[in-house]
Amino acid sequence: MFVYYPQGVCSQMIEVDLDGDVIKEVKFTGGCHGNLQAVSKLVVGMTVDEACEKLEGIRCGFKPTSCADQMCKALKAARSAE
């Protein structure tokens, strides 16, 4: 599992497991538990690019980012680390 520490959001850690470019699992620590469980399940089976095409750039209220946006950063970092 690749570990990413998001910035500017409520979640404190994002764990990502990829199979090549395909998302196998995403786990959030902290944040809005129900919503983040849903987002994590929805992206399983997608490629990093497919998920980020839908979620990158989403903002949370007045913040310039969101947990979904930070997840895209985590996914791209995990892909680069492989």
N, C-alpha and C positions, 0 to 999 in steps of 0.2 A: 504494500500500500504506500502510495506517495502521500506525504503530509504537507499541507499548505496552510499558512496562517494568514487569514484574510485581514484586510485593512478597511476601516470605516464602516463596519457593519456589526450587528449584534453577535453573530456566530464567531466563535473563537478559533475553530480549527475545521478544516475540510480534509477528509481522507478520500483518495481516489484510487481505484483499481482499474487499469486498462488492460485489454487484450489487443495489443497493437494499437490501433486507432479507435477501437470500439470500447465503450464504457461498460464495465462489468459491475461496478458498485461505486456509490458515492455516500459518504457518511459525514454529517455535520455534527459538531459539538457546539451547543449553545444556539441562540437564535429562536425563531418561531418553530417549535418542534413539529407540529402537524404539517405546516406548509413545506418545511424543508424535507420531511419524509416523503411527501407527495412529489416534490420536484426531483428528489433522488431516484424514486421509482420510475418516474416518467422518462428519464434520460437513459436508463439501462437499455442497452442494445443499439443506441444511436452512436454514430461516430462523434468525435470531438467537434468537428466542423458543423454537423447537423444540429447538435445541442446548442452550440454557441451562436449559430445563425438565428436561433429563436430567442435566446436568453441574454446574449451580450448587450450591454448598454441599458438594461432595465435599471431604473432608479427606485430607491425606497424613500418615499416622502421627499424631503428636502435634500437628502443625501445624494452625492454625485454617483453613487454605486448602490448595489443591493447584494444580497447573498447569492442570487442567481448569477449576477454579473461577476462576482468574486469566484463562483464555482467555475465559470469559463476560464478565468485566469489560472485556477488550480488545474483544470483539465489540460490547458495548453502547456503549463509548466511540467505536468506529469508526462505528457507526450514528448516534450523536449528532453526529459531526463532519461527516457528509455534508450 
